[in-house]
């Protein structure tokens, strides 16, 4: 029996969250998995032209970019709305004291 802790599957919480969100949206019928993989492959190829991807933030940044593009193309999440929510989360995060939960203001 090994005394070493297992390697984390996701190196950052948001990696697991965007993965789970993508799987959930697929399972809810918002898009087919082959469509997802084709789009993600193209994004990875484009990102990999600039540098070798390490499977961490760069991989999941490409994942998120693909998901946002797919949802925009499907009319599920307009880029302006995604940017508005991203900015609202950033403002909430930056104004929240360290250690406190981050909450979006009502109507954000």
NORCOR-V41770 format. One record per pair of residues at least 4 apart in sequence whose ideal C-beta (glycine too) atoms are under 7 Angstrom apart, sorted by sequence separation. I is the first residue (numbers start at 0). J is the second residue. If there is no record, write none. Layout:
I_J ; I_J
This chain:
10_14 ; 12_16 ; 13_17 ; 14_18 ; 15_19 ; 16_20 ; 17_21 ; 18_22 ; 19_23 ; 20_24 ; 21_25 ; 22_26 ; 23_27 ; 25_29 ; 30_34 ; 32_36 ; 33_37 ; 34_38 ; 35_39 ; 36_40 ; 37_41 ; 38_42 ; 39_43 ; 40_44 ; 41_45 ; 42_46 ; 43_47 ; 44_48 ; 47_51 ; 53_57 ; 54_58 ; 56_60 ; 57_61 ; 58_62 ; 59_63 ; 60_64 ; 61_65 ; 62_66 ; 63_67 ; 64_68 ; 65_69 ; 66_70 ; 67_71 ; 68_72 ; 69_73 ; 76_80 ; 78_82 ; 79_83 ; 80_84 ; 81_85 ; 82_86 ; 83_87 ; 84_88 ; 85_89 ; 86_90 ; 87_91 ; 88_92 ; 89_93 ; 90_94 ; 91_95 ; 95_99 ; 103_107 ; 9_14 ; 24_29 ; 25_30 ; 30_35 ; 47_52 ; 52_57 ; 70_75 ; 71_76 ; 76_81 ; 9_15 ; 24_30 ; 46_52 ; 52_58 ; 70_76 ; 71_77 ; 95_101 ; 25_32 ; 71_78 ; 43_52 ; 67_76 ; 92_101 ; 25_35 ; 91_101 ; 46_57 ; 91_102 ; 91_103 ; 21_35 ; 67_81 ; 46_61 ; 88_103 ; 87_103 ; 43_61 ; 42_61 ; 87_107 ; 42_64 ; 39_62 ; 42_65 ; 39_65 ; 38_65 ; 38_68 ; 38_69 ; 35_69 ; 30_69 ; 17_59 ; 30_73 ; 29_73 ; 10_55 ; 11_56 ; 14_59 ; 17_62 ; 21_66 ; 17_63 ; 29_75 ; 17_66
